[in-house]
Amino acid sequence: MGRVASVRRWTKAAIDCYERGCVCENCYYSEFFKDSPQRCQMKATVLELVRVLGLPQNAEKQPGILEEEAV
């Protein structure tokens, strides 16, 4: 997945990504990476946030992301 910077808190962007199940389709930030050789690292960041800080409070998660990574 690549290297993730140290995480300190849940940001709005990270919570939005978590709630979307880390699906980039129709994500606001996907436009930034559309024509770029770089890939979005938000999924790796979200997984690291869950590992380090636990689930975000009051967030509605789409099914799948954490279950897929656990397999």
C-alpha positions as semicolon CSV with decimal commas, in nm:
position;residue;x (nm);y (nm);z (nm)
1;M;0,000;0,000;0,000
2;G;0,287;0,236;0,044
3;R;0,408;0,445;0,330
4;V;0,166;0,651;0,533
5;A;0,266;0,961;0,727
6;S;0,206;0,948;1,098
7;V;-0,156;1,010;1,179
8;R;-0,274;1,226;1,467
9;R;-0,644;1,282;1,421
10;W;-0,942;1,216;1,199
11;T;-0,977;1,497;0,944
12;K;-1,298;1,575;0,758
13;A;-1,145;1,436;0,437
14;A;-1,047;1,111;0,613
15;I;-1,393;1,072;0,768
16;D;-1,556;1,136;0,429
17;C;-1,333;0,871;0,274
18;Y;-1,411;0,627;0,556
19;E;-1,784;0,685;0,515
20;R;-1,752;0,621;0,139
21;G;-1,582;0,288;0,211
22;C;-1,266;0,428;0,050
23;V;-1,429;0,411;-0,293
24;C;-1,277;0,682;-0,508
25;E;-1,552;0,688;-0,770
26;N;-1,732;1,025;-0,755
27;C;-1,504;1,144;-0,476
28;Y;-1,420;1,516;-0,481
29;Y;-1,048;1,442;-0,450
30;S;-1,041;1,192;-0,737
31;E;-1,023;1,490;-0,977
32;F;-0,681;1,579;-0,836
33;F;-0,541;1,236;-0,923
34;K;-0,731;1,176;-1,249
35;D;-0,445;1,273;-1,483
36;S;-0,161;1,230;-1,236
37;P;0,088;0,944;-1,206
38;Q;0,039;0,971;-0,828
39;R;-0,236;0,777;-0,658
40;C;-0,454;0,886;-0,372
41;Q;-0,319;0,763;-0,038
42;M;-0,637;0,826;0,159
43;K;-0,731;0,457;0,186
44;A;-0,395;0,381;0,347
45;T;-0,440;0,683;0,574
46;V;-0,789;0,571;0,678
47;L;-0,666;0,220;0,757
48;E;-0,380;0,364;0,963
49;L;-0,619;0,595;1,149
50;V;-0,843;0,300;1,235
51;R;-0,541;0,100;1,350
52;V;-0,394;0,381;1,562
53;L;-0,698;0,578;1,681
54;G;-0,990;0,345;1,628
55;L;-1,311;0,420;1,442
56;P;-1,418;0,782;1,399
57;Q;-1,698;0,889;1,628
58;N;-2,042;0,950;1,477
59;A;-1,935;0,831;1,130
60;E;-2,151;0,615;0,909
61;K;-1,930;0,355;0,745
62;Q;-2,010;0,182;0,420
63;P;-1,958;-0,194;0,450
64;G;-1,653;-0,359;0,311
65;I;-1,331;-0,165;0,363
66;L;-1,212;-0,303;0,694
67;E;-1,344;-0,650;0,623
68;E;-1,154;-0,664;0,293
69;E;-0,827;-0,563;0,457
70;A;-0,865;-0,819;0,736
71;V;-0,881;-1,110;0,492
